[in-house]
């Protein structure tokens, strides 16, 4: 689904980020070669955090950069500014 959306919207997933509250969200992002993943504790995040950490430490291949957020208010906005600079 992510790769289909990327084609339809002309997105470069290798320069994109994905925010999710479930392990399956992050796994989909990793499978689609999304550059940076964020797991947030809101929604299903509390119950999924342990499985996310297990997946991160037990991965058989290198994973995209993974950040753990308590909430979206703690999102590092500087990452958005960095991507804007690299596109210019």
Secondary structure, 3 states (H helix, E strand, C coil): CHHHHHHHHCCCHHHCEEEECCHHHHHHHHHCCCCEEEEECCCCHHHHHHHHHHHHHHCCCCCCEEEEECCHHHCCCHHHHHHHHHHC
